[in-house]
């Protein structure tokens, strides 16, 4: 059953009430603190789920991509934004790379400092190649 947020206009307390869809609007709501019926429903934030295509589209603003290869800080900022938008599990190395970019380190410097960065974990990296 859905939970609804209310504010009591008498005691100014905020409280929640669980109501079925059929009860909402027909069953009187009373403040759980003072018992008053002088209450108002509080509108809460709504989260809208986006498809992966929609998330990628919102990140791929052509103007935002210009000059990233020459600006490690901007590249790091864009990568952090992409990581948040994707909402997926990201390996810990991602945060390390983004932190280094935001500190001004170039991708080439990061690659030199983290040689195993692109290695495939399932094969153990390039060491297994004959």
C-alpha positions in Angstrom: 0.0 0.0 0.0 1.2 3.5 -0.8 2.5 5.8 2.0 1.5 9.5 1.9 3.2 12.4 3.6 1.1 15.0 5.5 1.7 18.1 7.5 -0.5 19.0 10.4 -1.6 22.6 10.2 -2.3 22.7 14.0 0.9 21.3 15.5 3.1 21.7 12.4 4.4 18.1 12.6 5.1 16.0 9.5 3.8 12.4 9.5 3.1 9.5 7.1 -0.1 7.6 6.6 -0.4 4.3 4.7 -3.6 4.1 2.7 -4.9 1.9 0.0 -5.8 3.5 -3.3 -9.5 3.1 -2.5 -9.0 4.8 0.9 -7.1 7.8 -0.4 -9.5 10.8 -0.6 -12.3 9.0 1.2 -10.9 8.0 4.6 -10.3 11.0 6.9 -6.6 11.5 7.9 -5.8 12.6 11.4 -2.5 13.8 12.7 -0.6 11.0 14.4 0.8 13.6 16.9 -2.1 15.7 18.1 -5.1 13.9 16.5 -6.2 16.9 14.5 -7.9 16.5 11.1 -6.6 19.9 10.0 -3.9 18.3 7.8 -2.6 18.9 4.3 -0.9 16.4 2.0 2.7 17.1 1.4 3.9 16.7 -2.1 7.2 14.7 -2.2 9.8 14.5 -4.9 9.1 12.2 -7.8 11.9 10.2 -9.4 11.5 9.4 -13.0 13.3 6.4 -14.4 15.1 7.0 -17.6 16.0 4.4 -20.2 19.7 3.7 -20.9 19.3 5.4 -24.3 17.7 8.5 -22.7 20.5 8.7 -20.1 23.2 8.4 -22.8 21.4 11.0 -25.0 21.2 13.5 -22.1 25.0 13.1 -21.5 26.1 13.4 -25.2 25.8 17.1 -25.7 28.1 17.7 -28.6 29.2 21.1 -27.2 30.2 19.5 -23.9 32.6 17.1 -25.7 34.5 19.8 -27.5 38.1 20.2 -26.3 38.0 17.4 -23.7 41.1 15.8 -25.1 43.0 18.9 -24.1 41.4 19.5 -20.7 41.8 16.6 -18.2 39.8 18.4 -15.5 36.8 18.8 -17.8 37.2 15.2 -19.0 37.2 14.0 -15.3 34.1 16.1 -14.6 32.3 14.6 -17.6 33.3 11.0 -16.6 32.0 11.6 -13.1 28.7 12.8 -14.5 28.5 9.8 -16.8 29.2 7.4 -13.9 26.4 8.9 -11.9 23.9 8.9 -14.8 24.6 5.3 -15.6 23.7 4.2 -12.1 25.6 0.9 -12.5 28.3 -0.7 -10.4 31.6 1.0 -11.4 34.9 -0.5 -10.5 36.9 1.4 -7.9 39.6 2.2 -10.5 37.1 4.5 -12.2 37.0 6.9 -9.2 40.8 6.9 -9.1 41.0 7.8 -12.8 38.4 10.5 -12.4 40.3 12.0 -9.3 43.5 12.0 -11.3 41.9 13.7 -14.2 40.3 16.3 -12.0 43.7 17.0 -10.5 45.0 17.8 -14.0 46.8 14.6 -14.8 46.7 13.7 -18.5 45.3 10.4 -19.7 48.8 9.4 -20.9 50.2 10.1 -17.4 47.4 8.0 -15.8 48.0 5.2 -18.2 51.7 5.2 -17.3 51.0 5.2 -13.6 48.3 2.5 -13.8 49.6 0.0 -16.4 47.0 -2.7 -15.5 44.1 -0.3 -15.9 42.7 -1.8 -19.1 43.6 -5.4 -18.4 40.8 -7.9 -18.6 40.3 -9.3 -15.1 39.1 -12.7 -16.4 42.3 -13.4 -18.3 44.7 -11.8 -15.8 45.8 -9.1 -18.2 48.4 -9.3 -21.0 50.7 -11.7 -19.0 48.7 -14.7 -20.2 49.2 -14.1 -23.9 51.9 -16.4 -25.3 
